[in-house]
Amino acid sequence: MTENKTTGLRTGFSKLGNLTLGFKSGELVVLRARLGMGKTSFLISIAKNMAIDFNYSITFFSLEIEASQLENRMLCFKTLENKQS
């Protein structure tokens, strides 16, 4: 098992934390990939983990979808999470 050496803000994804050592205050993090690769879903998961699990304040921007669509996806994530509990 690898030791988690995260020194910045945790994302809830240990492999990402090991690669980045955690997000640092004041950083702008950009995720790029082709359409349909799951960028928004991945970032919603990170945002949920940081805001709810670790009690961090976050700001979320997406240039691909409207705010209402983003809200719907976040609600779907929460609904699925509640059903799995």
Secondary structure, DSSP 8 states (H G I E B T S, - for coil): -------SB--S-HHHHHHHSSB-TT--------TTSSHHHHHHHHHHIIIIIS--------SSS-HHHHHHHHHHHHHHHHHH-
